[in-house]
């Protein structure tokens, strides 16, 4: 069994309130879970206005499949116009 984890450090330049930030983060989390069946959580910077960290995990029988799912998730996050990726970390167990 392979567990793949991806962490995105995000800058949210257009957010002017925590409510607006939560809307952007919730939208990303919901789409990542809905499209790729990933387990997703906001894992840091909950109280910072224009920063967010979102982590996602996938469990698979093959590393190639887990990497493919996480790469597809990357494209979704990169396509979010309200967020810019500052850093990405990937770990396989």
PyMOL Python script that loads the backbone (N, CA, C, O; Angstrom):
from pymol import cmd

cmd.read_pdbstr("""\
ATOM      1  N   UNK A   1       0.845  -1.177   0.000  1.00  0.00           N
ATOM      2  CA  UNK A   1       0.000   0.000   0.000  1.00  0.00           C
ATOM      3  C   UNK A   1       0.891   1.241   0.000  1.00  0.00           C
ATOM      4  O   UNK A   1       1.872   1.316   0.740  1.00  0.00           O
ATOM      5  N   UNK A   2       0.540   2.198  -0.828  1.00  0.00           N
ATOM      6  CA  UNK A   2       1.273   3.458  -0.946  1.00  0.00           C
ATOM      7  C   UNK A   2       0.370   4.597  -0.482  1.00  0.00           C
ATOM      8  O   UNK A   2      -0.798   4.674  -0.865  1.00  0.00           O
ATOM      9  N   UNK A   3       0.924   5.476   0.346  1.00  0.00           N
ATOM     10  CA  UNK A   3       0.223   6.695   0.752  1.00  0.00           C
ATOM     11  C   UNK A   3       0.998   7.867   0.175  1.00  0.00           C
ATOM     12  O   UNK A   3       2.188   8.030   0.446  1.00  0.00           O
ATOM     13  N   UNK A   4       0.322   8.677  -0.615  1.00  0.00           N
ATOM     14  CA  UNK A   4       0.931   9.875  -1.183  1.00  0.00           C
ATOM     15  C   UNK A   4       0.328  11.102  -0.535  1.00  0.00           C
ATOM     16  O   UNK A   4      -0.892  11.211  -0.411  1.00  0.00           O
ATOM     17  N   UNK A   5       1.180  12.025  -0.121  1.00  0.00           N
ATOM     18  CA  UNK A   5       0.713  13.265   0.506  1.00  0.00           C
ATOM     19  C   UNK A   5       1.312  14.455  -0.229  1.00  0.00           C
ATOM     20  O   UNK A   5       2.504  14.472  -0.536  1.00  0.00           O
ATOM     21  N   UNK A   6       0.488  15.434  -0.506  1.00  0.00           N
ATOM     22  CA  UNK A   6       0.945  16.656  -1.164  1.00  0.00           C
ATOM     23  C   UNK A   6       0.503  17.829  -0.310  1.00  0.00           C
ATOM     24  O   UNK A   6      -0.636  17.875   0.157  1.00  0.00           O
ATOM     25  N   UNK A   7       1.412  18.782  -0.106  1.00  0.00           N
ATOM     26  CA  UNK A   7       1.130  19.989   0.665  1.00  0.00           C
ATOM     27  C   UNK A   7       1.369  21.189  -0.238  1.00  0.00           C
ATOM     28  O   UNK A   7       2.439  21.333  -0.829  1.00  0.00           O
ATOM     29  N   UNK A   8       0.360  22.047  -0.338  1.00  0.00           N
ATOM     30  CA  UNK A   8       0.477  23.281  -1.112  1.00  0.00           C
ATOM     31  C   UNK A   8       0.495  24.456  -0.150  1.00  0.00           C
ATOM     32  O   UNK A   8      -0.407  24.612   0.673  1.00  0.00           O
ATOM     33  N   UNK A   9       1.519  25.275  -0.257  1.00  0.00           N
ATOM     34  CA  UNK A   9       1.596  26.541   0.467  1.00  0.00           C
ATOM     35  C   UNK A   9       1.091  27.599  -0.505  1.00  0.00           C
ATOM     36  O   UNK A   9       1.645  27.755  -1.594  1.00  0.00           O
ATOM     37  N   UNK A  10       0.044  28.327  -0.120  1.00  0.00           N
ATOM     38  CA  UNK A  10      -0.624  29.230  -1.049  1.00  0.00           C
ATOM     39  C   UNK A  10      -0.592  30.679  -0.576  1.00  0.00           C
ATOM     40  O   UNK A  10      -0.629  30.962   0.621  1.00  0.00           O
ATOM     41  N   UNK A  11      -0.524  31.581  -1.542  1.00  0.00           N
ATOM     42  CA  UNK A  11      -0.715  33.012  -1.309  1.00  0.00           C
ATOM     43  C   UNK A  11      -2.050  33.383  -1.931  1.00  0.00           C
ATOM     44  O   UNK A  11      -2.320  33.051  -3.085  1.00  0.00           O
ATOM     45  N   UNK A  12      -2.875  34.067  -1.171  1.00  0.00           N
ATOM     46  CA  UNK A  12      -4.216  34.453  -1.620  1.00  0.00           C
ATOM     47  C   UNK A  12      -4.280  35.982  -1.691  1.00  0.00           C
ATOM     48  O   UNK A  12      -4.818  36.615  -0.782  1.00  0.00           O
ATOM     49  N   UNK A  13      -3.740  36.581  -2.754  1.00  0.00           N
ATOM     50  CA  UNK A  13      -3.569  38.038  -2.796  1.00  0.00           C
ATOM     51  C   UNK A  13      -4.870  38.831  -2.812  1.00  0.00           C
ATOM     52  O   UNK A  13      -4.878  39.986  -2.387  1.00  0.00           O
ATOM     53  N   UNK A  14      -5.952  38.260  -3.281  1.00  0.00           N
ATOM     54  CA  UNK A  14      -7.197  39.009  -3.393  1.00  0.00           C
ATOM     55  C   UNK A  14      -8.082  38.967  -2.162  1.00  0.00           C
ATOM     56  O   UNK A  14      -9.125  39.620  -2.133  1.00  0.00           O
ATOM     57  N   UNK A  15      -7.690  38.216  -1.148  1.00  0.00           N
ATOM     58  CA  UNK A  15      -8.541  38.070   0.034  1.00  0.00           C
ATOM     59  C   UNK A  15      -8.380  39.267   0.964  1.00  0.00           C
ATOM     60  O   UNK A  15      -7.271  39.615   1.370  1.00  0.00           O
ATOM     61  N   UNK A  16      -9.500  39.884   1.289  1.00  0.00           N
ATOM     62  CA  UNK A  16      -9.468  41.044   2.176  1.00  0.00           C
ATOM     63  C   UNK A  16     -10.127  40.751   3.525  1.00  0.00           C
ATOM     64  O   UNK A  16     -10.210  41.633   4.379  1.00  0.00           O
ATOM     65  N   UNK A  17     -10.594  39.522   3.717  1.00  0.00           N
ATOM     66  CA  UNK A  17     -11.176  39.123   5.003  1.00  0.00           C
ATOM     67  C   UNK A  17     -10.970  37.620   5.191  1.00  0.00           C
ATOM     68  O   UNK A  17     -10.752  36.886   4.227  1.00  0.00           O
ATOM     69  N   UNK A  18     -11.041  37.180   6.439  1.00  0.00           N
ATOM     70  CA  UNK A  18     -10.915  35.745   6.709  1.00  0.00           C
ATOM     71  C   UNK A  18     -12.087  34.976   6.115  1.00  0.00           C
ATOM     72  O   UNK A  18     -11.934  33.823   5.714  1.00  0.00           O
ATOM     73  N   UNK A  19     -13.254  35.607   6.055  1.00  0.00           N
ATOM     74  CA  UNK A  19     -14.416  34.959   5.446  1.00  0.00           C
ATOM     75  C   UNK A  19     -14.152  34.671   3.971  1.00  0.00           C
ATOM     76  O   UNK A  19     -14.457  33.584   3.481  1.00  0.00           O
ATOM     77  N   UNK A  20     -13.589  35.637   3.275  1.00  0.00           N
ATOM     78  CA  UNK A  20     -13.267  35.443   1.855  1.00  0.00           C
ATOM     79  C   UNK A  20     -12.205  34.358   1.688  1.00  0.00           C
ATOM     80  O   UNK A  20     -12.290  33.531   0.780  1.00  0.00           O
ATOM     81  N   UNK A  21     -11.204  34.367   2.570  1.00  0.00           N
ATOM     82  CA  UNK A  21     -10.163  33.335   2.522  1.00  0.00           C
ATOM     83  C   UNK A  21     -10.774  31.951   2.726  1.00  0.00           C
ATOM     84  O   UNK A  21     -10.447  31.014   1.998  1.00  0.00           O
ATOM     85  N   UNK A  22     -11.657  31.819   3.708  1.00  0.00           N
ATOM     86  CA  UNK A  22     -12.288  30.523   3.977  1.00  0.00           C
ATOM     87  C   UNK A  22     -13.085  30.028   2.774  1.00  0.00           C
ATOM     88  O   UNK A  22     -13.131  28.826   2.513  1.00  0.00           O
ATOM     89  N   UNK A  23     -13.714  30.950   2.039  1.00  0.00           N
ATOM     90  CA  UNK A  23     -14.467  30.564   0.843  1.00  0.00           C
ATOM     91  C   UNK A  23     -13.542  29.977  -0.220  1.00  0.00           C
ATOM     92  O   UNK A  23     -13.867  28.964  -0.840  1.00  0.00           O
ATOM     93  N   UNK A  24     -12.389  30.614  -0.431  1.00  0.00           N
ATOM     94  CA  UNK A  24     -11.421  30.126  -1.422  1.00  0.00           C
ATOM     95  C   UNK A  24     -10.894  28.755  -1.002  1.00  0.00           C
ATOM     96  O   UNK A  24     -10.857  27.827  -1.811  1.00  0.00           O
ATOM     97  N   UNK A  25     -10.487  28.628   0.257  1.00  0.00           N
ATOM     98  CA  UNK A  25      -9.924  27.373   0.760  1.00  0.00           C
ATOM     99  C   UNK A  25     -10.975  26.263   0.716  1.00  0.00           C
ATOM    100  O   UNK A  25     -10.673  25.146   0.294  1.00  0.00           O
ATOM    101  N   UNK A  26     -12.195  26.556   1.143  1.00  0.00           N
ATOM    102  CA  UNK A  26     -13.255  25.541   1.123  1.00  0.00           C
ATOM    103  C   UNK A  26     -13.550  25.092  -0.298  1.00  0.00           C
ATOM    104  O   UNK A  26     -13.758  23.903  -0.539  1.00  0.00           O
ATOM    105  N   UNK A  27     -13.571  26.023  -1.239  1.00  0.00           N
ATOM    106  CA  UNK A  27     -13.809  25.675  -2.641  1.00  0.00           C
ATOM    107  C   UNK A  27     -12.732  24.716  -3.152  1.00  0.00           C
ATOM    108  O   UNK A  27     -13.042  23.711  -3.791  1.00  0.00           O
ATOM    109  N   UNK A  28     -11.473  25.030  -2.867  1.00  0.00           N
ATOM    110  CA  UNK A  28     -10.375  24.149  -3.292  1.00  0.00           C
ATOM    111  C   UNK A  28     -10.489  22.776  -2.640  1.00  0.00           C
ATOM    112  O   UNK A  28     -10.364  21.754  -3.315  1.00  0.00           O
ATOM    113  N   UNK A  29     -10.723  22.748  -1.334  1.00  0.00           N
ATOM    114  CA  UNK A  29     -10.843  21.472  -0.625  1.00  0.00           C
ATOM    115  C   UNK A  29     -11.981  20.630  -1.192  1.00  0.00           C
ATOM    116  O   UNK A  29     -11.817  19.432  -1.425  1.00  0.00           O
ATOM    117  N   UNK A  30     -13.128  21.256  -1.412  1.00  0.00           N
ATOM    118  CA  UNK A  30     -14.284  20.516  -1.931  1.00  0.00           C
ATOM    119  C   UNK A  30     -14.023  19.963  -3.327  1.00  0.00           C
ATOM    120  O   UNK A  30     -14.392  18.827  -3.624  1.00  0.00           O
ATOM    121  N   UNK A  31     -13.387  20.761  -4.185  1.00  0.00           N
ATOM    122  CA  UNK A  31     -13.106  20.289  -5.544  1.00  0.00           C
ATOM    123  C   UNK A  31     -12.059  19.182  -5.546  1.00  0.00           C
ATOM    124  O   UNK A  31     -12.190  18.218  -6.301  1.00  0.00           O
ATOM    125  N   UNK A  32     -11.022  19.300  -4.717  1.00  0.00           N
ATOM    126  CA  UNK A  32     -10.006  18.245  -4.633  1.00  0.00           C
ATOM    127  C   UNK A  32     -10.625  16.934  -4.150  1.00  0.00           C
ATOM    128  O   UNK A  32     -10.324  15.864  -4.679  1.00  0.00           O
ATOM    129  N   UNK A  33     -11.484  17.027  -3.150  1.00  0.00           N
ATOM    130  CA  UNK A  33     -12.136  15.814  -2.644  1.00  0.00           C
ATOM    131  C   UNK A  33     -13.120  15.254  -3.672  1.00  0.00           C
ATOM    132  O   UNK A  33     -13.153  14.047  -3.915  1.00  0.00           O
ATOM    133  N   UNK A  34     -13.908  16.122  -4.262  1.00  0.00           N
ATOM    134  CA  UNK A  34     -14.938  15.669  -5.190  1.00  0.00           C
ATOM    135  C   UNK A  34     -14.398  15.077  -6.479  1.00  0.00           C
ATOM    136  O   UNK A  34     -14.909  14.064  -6.956  1.00  0.00           O
ATOM    137  N   UNK A  35     -13.369  15.698  -7.049  1.00  0.00           N
ATOM    138  CA  UNK A  35     -12.844  15.234  -8.334  1.00  0.00           C
ATOM    139  C   UNK A  35     -11.867  14.078  -8.204  1.00  0.00           C
ATOM    140  O   UNK A  35     -11.799  13.223  -9.087  1.00  0.00           O
ATOM    141  N   UNK A  36     -11.108  14.041  -7.113  1.00  0.00           N
ATOM    142  CA  UNK A  36     -10.038  13.047  -7.004  1.00  0.00           C
ATOM    143  C   UNK A  36     -10.187  12.120  -5.800  1.00  0.00           C
ATOM    144  O   UNK A  36      -9.349  11.243  -5.592  1.00  0.00           O
ATOM    145  N   UNK A  37     -11.240  12.301  -5.007  1.00  0.00           N
ATOM    146  CA  UNK A  37     -11.490  11.493  -3.817  1.00  0.00           C
ATOM    147  C   UNK A  37     -10.302  11.527  -2.851  1.00  0.00           C
ATOM    148  O   UNK A  37      -9.953  10.513  -2.247  1.00  0.00           O
ATOM    149  N   UNK A  38      -9.692  12.696  -2.716  1.00  0.00           N
ATOM    150  CA  UNK A  38      -8.574  12.883  -1.804  1.00  0.00           C
ATOM    151  C   UNK A  38      -9.090  13.244  -0.417  1.00  0.00           C
ATOM    152  O   UNK A  38     -10.158  13.839  -0.278  1.00  0.00           O
ATOM    153  N   UNK A  39      -8.331  12.883   0.596  1.00  0.00           N
ATOM    154  CA  UNK A  39      -8.573  13.408   1.936  1.00  0.00           C
ATOM    155  C   UNK A  39      -7.848  14.741   2.002  1.00  0.00           C
ATOM    156  O   UNK A  39      -6.644  14.803   1.753  1.00  0.00           O
ATOM    157  N   UNK A  40      -8.564  15.809   2.334  1.00  0.00           N
ATOM    158  CA  UNK A  40      -8.007  17.160   2.238  1.00  0.00           C
ATOM    159  C   UNK A  40      -8.270  17.919   3.531  1.00  0.00           C
ATOM    160  O   UNK A  40      -9.334  17.790   4.136  1.00  0.00           O
ATOM    161  N   UNK A  41      -7.273  18.723   3.951  1.00  0.00           N
ATOM    162  CA  UNK A  41      -7.436  19.558   5.142  1.00  0.00           C
ATOM    163  C   UNK A  41      -6.614  20.830   4.992  1.00  0.00           C
ATOM    164  O   UNK A  41      -5.582  20.846   4.322  1.00  0.00           O
ATOM    165  N   UNK A  42      -7.089  21.890   5.625  1.00  0.00           N
ATOM    166  CA  UNK A  42      -6.273  23.101   5.766  1.00  0.00           C
ATOM    167  C   UNK A  42      -5.403  22.855   6.985  1.00  0.00           C
ATOM    168  O   UNK A  42      -5.919  22.698   8.092  1.00  0.00           O
ATOM    169  N   UNK A  43      -4.088  22.820   6.798  1.00  0.00           N
ATOM    170  CA  UNK A  43      -3.197  22.343   7.855  1.00  0.00           C
ATOM    171  C   UNK A  43      -2.358  23.421   8.526  1.00  0.00           C
ATOM    172  O   UNK A  43      -1.646  23.122   9.485  1.00  0.00           O
ATOM    173  N   UNK A  44      -2.416  24.661   8.056  1.00  0.00           N
ATOM    174  CA  UNK A  44      -1.655  25.740   8.701  1.00  0.00           C
ATOM    175  C   UNK A  44      -2.191  27.087   8.242  1.00  0.00           C
ATOM    176  O   UNK A  44      -2.945  27.179   7.273  1.00  0.00           O
ATOM    177  N   UNK A  45      -1.787  28.123   8.953  1.00  0.00           N
ATOM    178  CA  UNK A  45      -2.082  29.523   8.604  1.00  0.00           C
ATOM    179  C   UNK A  45      -3.571  29.843   8.627  1.00  0.00           C
ATOM    180  O   UNK A  45      -4.028  30.685   7.854  1.00  0.00           O
ATOM    181  N   UNK A  46      -4.332  29.193   9.492  1.00  0.00           N
ATOM    182  CA  UNK A  46      -5.774  29.429   9.523  1.00  0.00           C
ATOM    183  C   UNK A  46      -6.127  30.876   9.858  1.00  0.00           C
ATOM    184  O   UNK A  46      -7.159  31.372   9.407  1.00  0.00           O
ATOM    185  N   UNK A  47      -5.310  31.550  10.626  1.00  0.00           N
ATOM    186  CA  UNK A  47      -5.631  32.919  11.038  1.00  0.00           C
ATOM    187  C   UNK A  47      -4.906  33.987  10.224  1.00  0.00           C
ATOM    188  O   UNK A  47      -5.091  35.178  10.472  1.00  0.00           O
ATOM    189  N   UNK A  48      -4.085  33.581   9.258  1.00  0.00           N
ATOM    190  CA  UNK A  48      -3.425  34.565   8.396  1.00  0.00           C
ATOM    191  C   UNK A  48      -4.324  34.871   7.210  1.00  0.00           C
ATOM    192  O   UNK A  48      -4.921  33.970   6.621  1.00  0.00           O
ATOM    193  N   UNK A  49      -4.414  36.133   6.869  1.00  0.00           N
ATOM    194  CA  UNK A  49      -5.386  36.582   5.879  1.00  0.00           C
ATOM    195  C   UNK A  49      -5.085  36.114   4.464  1.00  0.00           C
ATOM    196  O   UNK A  49      -5.994  35.675   3.760  1.00  0.00           O
ATOM    197  N   UNK A  50      -3.836  36.197   4.029  1.00  0.00           N
ATOM    198  CA  UNK A  50      -3.519  35.904   2.630  1.00  0.00           C
ATOM    199  C   UNK A  50      -2.601  34.701   2.460  1.00  0.00           C
ATOM    200  O   UNK A  50      -1.948  34.557   1.427  1.00  0.00           O
ATOM    201  N   UNK A  51      -2.550  33.841   3.464  1.00  0.00           N
ATOM    202  CA  UNK A  51      -1.755  32.614   3.369  1.00  0.00           C
ATOM    203  C   UNK A  51      -2.629  31.424   3.717  1.00  0.00           C
ATOM    204  O   UNK A  51      -3.546  31.526   4.533  1.00  0.00           O
ATOM    205  N   UNK A  52      -2.335  30.300   3.091  1.00  0.00           N
ATOM    206  CA  UNK A  52      -3.044  29.060   3.405  1.00  0.00           C
ATOM    207  C   UNK A  52      -2.125  27.889   3.112  1.00  0.00           C
ATOM    208  O   UNK A  52      -1.260  27.967   2.240  1.00  0.00           O
ATOM    209  N   UNK A  53      -2.317  26.811   3.842  1.00  0.00           N
ATOM    210  CA  UNK A  53      -1.635  25.557   3.558  1.00  0.00           C
ATOM    211  C   UNK A  53      -2.705  24.481   3.481  1.00  0.00           C
ATOM    212  O   UNK A  53      -3.463  24.264   4.426  1.00  0.00           O
ATOM    213  N   UNK A  54      -2.751  23.811   2.335  1.00  0.00           N
ATOM    214  CA  UNK A  54      -3.714  22.737   2.124  1.00  0.00           C
ATOM    215  C   UNK A  54      -2.937  21.448   1.896  1.00  0.00           C
ATOM    216  O   UNK A  54      -1.996  21.409   1.103  1.00  0.00           O
ATOM    217  N   UNK A  55      -3.340  20.393   2.599  1.00  0.00           N
ATOM    218  CA  UNK A  55      -2.696  19.087   2.462  1.00  0.00           C
ATOM    219  C   UNK A  55      -3.715  18.073   1.966  1.00  0.00           C
ATOM    220  O   UNK A  55      -4.882  18.095   2.359  1.00  0.00           O
ATOM    221  N   UNK A  56      -3.251  17.183   1.092  1.00  0.00           N
ATOM    222  CA  UNK A  56      -4.125  16.149   0.530  1.00  0.00           C
ATOM    223  C   UNK A  56      -3.391  14.816   0.536  1.00  0.00           C
ATOM    224  O   UNK A  56      -2.177  14.761   0.340  1.00  0.00           O
ATOM    225  N   UNK A  57      -4.145  13.740   0.766  1.00  0.00           N
ATOM    226  CA  UNK A  57      -3.575  12.390   0.787  1.00  0.00           C
ATOM    227  C   UNK A  57      -4.376  11.458  -0.107  1.00  0.00           C
ATOM    228  O   UNK A  57      -5.593  11.581  -0.246  1.00  0.00           O
ATOM    229  N   UNK A  58      -3.649  10.518  -0.710  1.00  0.00           N
ATOM    230  CA  UNK A  58      -4.269   9.477  -1.524  1.00  0.00           C
ATOM    231  C   UNK A  58      -3.647   8.143  -1.117  1.00  0.00           C
ATOM    232  O   UNK A  58      -2.456   8.068  -0.817  1.00  0.00           O
ATOM    233  N   UNK A  59      -4.463   7.098  -1.110  1.00  0.00           N
ATOM    234  CA  UNK A  59      -3.985   5.742  -0.821  1.00  0.00           C
ATOM    235  C   UNK A  59      -4.185   4.918  -2.079  1.00  0.00           C
ATOM    236  O   UNK A  59      -5.254   4.941  -2.688  1.00  0.00           O
ATOM    237  N   UNK A  60      -3.135   4.183  -2.466  1.00  0.00           N
ATOM    238  CA  UNK A  60      -3.196   3.411  -3.703  1.00  0.00           C
ATOM    239  C   UNK A  60      -2.351   2.151  -3.566  1.00  0.00           C
ATOM    240  O   UNK A  60      -1.546   2.019  -2.645  1.00  0.00           O
ATOM    241  N   UNK A  61      -2.551   1.232  -4.498  1.00  0.00           N
ATOM    242  CA  UNK A  61      -1.718   0.031  -4.545  1.00  0.00           C
ATOM    243  C   UNK A  61      -0.405   0.287  -5.262  1.00  0.00           C
ATOM    244  O   UNK A  61       0.561  -0.450  -5.067  1.00  0.00           O
ATOM    245  N   UNK A  62      -0.357   1.328  -6.094  1.00  0.00           N
ATOM    246  CA  UNK A  62       0.839   1.617  -6.886  1.00  0.00           C
ATOM    247  C   UNK A  62       1.255   3.068  -6.713  1.00  0.00           C
ATOM    248  O   UNK A  62       0.419   3.971  -6.692  1.00  0.00           O
ATOM    249  N   UNK A  63       2.550   3.275  -6.592  1.00  0.00           N
ATOM    250  CA  UNK A  63       3.066   4.636  -6.466  1.00  0.00           C
ATOM    251  C   UNK A  63       2.760   5.444  -7.722  1.00  0.00           C
ATOM    252  O   UNK A  63       2.447   6.630  -7.629  1.00  0.00           O
ATOM    253  N   UNK A  64       2.844   4.824  -8.888  1.00  0.00           N
ATOM    254  CA  UNK A  64       2.581   5.520 -10.148  1.00  0.00           C
ATOM    255  C   UNK A  64       1.169   6.098 -10.167  1.00  0.00           C
ATOM    256  O   UNK A  64       0.962   7.229 -10.606  1.00  0.00           O
ATOM    257  N   UNK A  65       0.202   5.320  -9.692  1.00  0.00           N
ATOM    258  CA  UNK A  65      -1.183   5.797  -9.645  1.00  0.00           C
ATOM    259  C   UNK A  65      -1.329   6.952  -8.653  1.00  0.00           C
ATOM    260  O   UNK A  65      -1.973   7.956  -8.957  1.00  0.00           O
ATOM    261  N   UNK A  66      -0.732   6.809  -7.473  1.00  0.00           N
ATOM    262  CA  UNK A  66      -0.810   7.872  -6.465  1.00  0.00           C
ATOM    263  C   UNK A  66      -0.184   9.157  -6.995  1.00  0.00           C
ATOM    264  O   UNK A  66      -0.732  10.242  -6.799  1.00  0.00           O
ATOM    265  N   UNK A  67       0.960   9.040  -7.665  1.00  0.00           N
ATOM    266  CA  UNK A  67       1.628  10.212  -8.232  1.00  0.00           C
ATOM    267  C   UNK A  67       0.773  10.854  -9.324  1.00  0.00           C
ATOM    268  O   UNK A  67       0.715  12.079  -9.430  1.00  0.00           O
ATOM    269  N   UNK A  68       0.118  10.037 -10.124  1.00  0.00           N
ATOM    270  CA  UNK A  68      -0.752  10.546 -11.185  1.00  0.00           C
ATOM    271  C   UNK A  68      -1.929  11.336 -10.611  1.00  0.00           C
ATOM    272  O   UNK A  68      -2.271  12.404 -11.118  1.00  0.00           O
ATOM    273  N   UNK A  69      -2.540  10.812  -9.562  1.00  0.00           N
ATOM    274  CA  UNK A  69      -3.668  11.503  -8.928  1.00  0.00           C
ATOM    275  C   UNK A  69      -3.206  12.832  -8.334  1.00  0.00           C
ATOM    276  O   UNK A  69      -3.880  13.850  -8.490  1.00  0.00           O
ATOM    277  N   UNK A  70      -2.059  12.825  -7.653  1.00  0.00           N
ATOM    278  CA  UNK A  70      -1.555  14.058  -7.051  1.00  0.00           C
ATOM    279  C   UNK A  70      -1.140  15.073  -8.116  1.00  0.00           C
ATOM    280  O   UNK A  70      -1.300  16.276  -7.911  1.00  0.00           O
ATOM    281  N   UNK A  71      -0.617  14.613  -9.238  1.00  0.00           N
ATOM    282  CA  UNK A  71      -0.274  15.522 -10.339  1.00  0.00           C
ATOM    283  C   UNK A  71      -1.529  16.163 -10.926  1.00  0.00           C
ATOM    284  O   UNK A  71      -1.522  17.346 -11.267  1.00  0.00           O
ATOM    285  N   UNK A  72      -2.587  15.398 -11.042  1.00  0.00           N
ATOM    286  CA  UNK A  72      -3.862  15.952 -11.514  1.00  0.00           C
ATOM    287  C   UNK A  72      -4.394  16.983 -10.519  1.00  0.00           C
ATOM    288  O   UNK A  72      -4.936  18.016 -10.913  1.00  0.00           O
ATOM    289  N   UNK A  73      -4.235  16.694  -9.234  1.00  0.00           N
ATOM    290  CA  UNK A  73      -4.654  17.648  -8.205  1.00  0.00           C
ATOM    291  C   UNK A  73      -3.835  18.930  -8.302  1.00  0.00           C
ATOM    292  O   UNK A  73      -4.365  20.023  -8.099  1.00  0.00           O
ATOM    293  N   UNK A  74      -2.541  18.801  -8.612  1.00  0.00           N
ATOM    294  CA  UNK A  74      -1.689  19.980  -8.820  1.00  0.00           C
ATOM    295  C   UNK A  74      -2.271  20.897  -9.889  1.00  0.00           C
ATOM    296  O   UNK A  74      -2.327  22.114  -9.713  1.00  0.00           O
ATOM    297  N   UNK A  75      -2.698  20.309 -10.986  1.00  0.00           N
ATOM    298  CA  UNK A  75      -3.255  21.111 -12.083  1.00  0.00           C
ATOM    299  C   UNK A  75      -4.509  21.860 -11.638  1.00  0.00           C
ATOM    300  O   UNK A  75      -4.730  23.001 -12.043  1.00  0.00           O
ATOM    301  N   UNK A  76      -5.325  21.222 -10.810  1.00  0.00           N
ATOM    302  CA  UNK A  76      -6.515  21.900 -10.303  1.00  0.00           C
ATOM    303  C   UNK A  76      -6.122  23.096  -9.435  1.00  0.00           C
ATOM    304  O   UNK A  76      -6.678  24.183  -9.589  1.00  0.00           O
ATOM    305  N   UNK A  77      -5.165  22.898  -8.521  1.00  0.00           N
ATOM    306  CA  UNK A  77      -4.735  23.988  -7.640  1.00  0.00           C
ATOM    307  C   UNK A  77      -4.076  25.099  -8.459  1.00  0.00           C
ATOM    308  O   UNK A  77      -4.321  26.279  -8.208  1.00  0.00           O
ATOM    309  N   UNK A  78      -3.245  24.733  -9.432  1.00  0.00           N
ATOM    310  CA  UNK A  78      -2.606  25.738 -10.289  1.00  0.00           C
ATOM    311  C   UNK A  78      -3.634  26.545 -11.075  1.00  0.00           C
ATOM    312  O   UNK A  78      -3.396  27.711 -11.390  1.00  0.00           O
ATOM    313  N   UNK A  79      -4.759  25.944 -11.391  1.00  0.00           N
ATOM    314  CA  UNK A  79      -5.791  26.620 -12.161  1.00  0.00           C
ATOM    315  C   UNK A  79      -6.685  27.534 -11.343  1.00  0.00           C
ATOM    316  O   UNK A  79      -7.516  28.245 -11.908  1.00  0.00           O
ATOM    317  N   UNK A  80      -6.536  27.531 -10.037  1.00  0.00           N
ATOM    318  CA  UNK A  80      -7.349  28.400  -9.179  1.00  0.00           C
ATOM    319  C   UNK A  80      -6.811  29.823  -9.262  1.00  0.00           C
ATOM    320  O   UNK A  80      -5.721  30.110  -8.766  1.00  0.00           O
ATOM    321  N   UNK A  81      -7.569  30.707  -9.886  1.00  0.00           N
ATOM    322  CA  UNK A  81      -7.098  32.067 -10.150  1.00  0.00           C
ATOM    323  C   UNK A  81      -6.994  32.912  -8.887  1.00  0.00           C
ATOM    324  O   UNK A  81      -6.312  33.936  -8.896  1.00  0.00           O
ATOM    325  N   UNK A  82      -7.649  32.512  -7.802  1.00  0.00           N
ATOM    326  CA  UNK A  82      -7.600  33.297  -6.564  1.00  0.00           C
ATOM    327  C   UNK A  82      -6.429  32.924  -5.669  1.00  0.00           C
ATOM    328  O   UNK A  82      -6.235  33.537  -4.619  1.00  0.00           O
ATOM    329  N   UNK A  83      -5.637  31.917  -6.071  1.00  0.00           N
ATOM    330  CA  UNK A  83      -4.525  31.445  -5.243  1.00  0.00           C
ATOM    331  C   UNK A  83      -3.275  31.257  -6.094  1.00  0.00           C
ATOM    332  O   UNK A  83      -3.348  30.831  -7.247  1.00  0.00           O
ATOM    333  N   UNK A  84      -2.137  31.580  -5.508  1.00  0.00           N
ATOM    334  CA  UNK A  84      -0.838  31.331  -6.148  1.00  0.00           C
ATOM    335  C   UNK A  84      -0.066  30.342  -5.286  1.00  0.00           C
ATOM    336  O   UNK A  84      -0.011  30.478  -4.064  1.00  0.00           O
ATOM    337  N   UNK A  85       0.526  29.355  -5.930  1.00  0.00           N
ATOM    338  CA  UNK A  85       1.312  28.361  -5.197  1.00  0.00           C
ATOM    339  C   UNK A  85       2.676  28.955  -4.867  1.00  0.00           C
ATOM    340  O   UNK A  85       3.409  29.386  -5.757  1.00  0.00           O
ATOM    341  N   UNK A  86       3.006  28.973  -3.579  1.00  0.00           N
ATOM    342  CA  UNK A  86       4.315  29.433  -3.117  1.00  0.00           C
ATOM    343  C   UNK A  86       5.289  28.260  -3.089  1.00  0.00           C
ATOM    344  O   UNK A  86       6.439  28.379  -3.512  1.00  0.00           O
ATOM    345  N   UNK A  87       4.806  27.121  -2.582  1.00  0.00           N
ATOM    346  CA  UNK A  87       5.667  25.943  -2.436  1.00  0.00           C
ATOM    347  C   UNK A  87       4.793  24.688  -2.444  1.00  0.00           C
ATOM    348  O   UNK A  87       3.628  24.716  -2.048  1.00  0.00           O
ATOM    349  N   UNK A  88       5.382  23.604  -2.899  1.00  0.00           N
ATOM    350  CA  UNK A  88       4.699  22.312  -2.913  1.00  0.00           C
ATOM    351  C   UNK A  88       5.646  21.258  -2.355  1.00  0.00           C
ATOM    352  O   UNK A  88       6.827  21.226  -2.702  1.00  0.00           O
ATOM    353  N   UNK A  89       5.124  20.401  -1.493  1.00  0.00           N
ATOM    354  CA  UNK A  89       5.902  19.305  -0.925  1.00  0.00           C
ATOM    355  C   UNK A  89       5.143  18.003  -1.162  1.00  0.00           C
ATOM    356  O   UNK A  89       3.926  17.939  -0.987  1.00  0.00           O
ATOM    357  N   UNK A  90       5.878  16.966  -1.564  1.00  0.00           N
ATOM    358  CA  UNK A  90       5.268  15.659  -1.799  1.00  0.00           C
ATOM    359  C   UNK A  90       6.021  14.606  -0.997  1.00  0.00           C
ATOM    360  O   UNK A  90       7.251  14.590  -0.966  1.00  0.00           O
ATOM    361  N   UNK A  91       5.261  13.729  -0.351  1.00  0.00           N
ATOM    362  CA  UNK A  91       5.846  12.649   0.439  1.00  0.00           C
ATOM    363  C   UNK A  91       5.101  11.361   0.105  1.00  0.00           C
ATOM    364  O   UNK A  91       3.873  11.350   0.013  1.00  0.00           O
ATOM    365  N   UNK A  92       5.853  10.279  -0.075  1.00  0.00           N
ATOM    366  CA  UNK A  92       5.257   8.960  -0.268  1.00  0.00           C
ATOM    367  C   UNK A  92       5.692   8.060   0.881  1.00  0.00           C
ATOM    368  O   UNK A  92       6.860   8.051   1.269  1.00  0.00           O
ATOM    369  N   UNK A  93       4.744   7.308   1.416  1.00  0.00           N
ATOM    370  CA  UNK A  93       5.020   6.353   2.498  1.00  0.00           C
ATOM    371  C   UNK A  93       4.765   4.955   1.994  1.00  0.00           C
ATOM    372  O   UNK A  93       4.934   3.989   2.739  1.00  0.00           O
TER     373      UNK A  93
END
""", "prot")
cmd.dss("prot")
cmd.show_as("cartoon", "prot")
cmd.util.cbc("prot")
cmd.orient("prot")
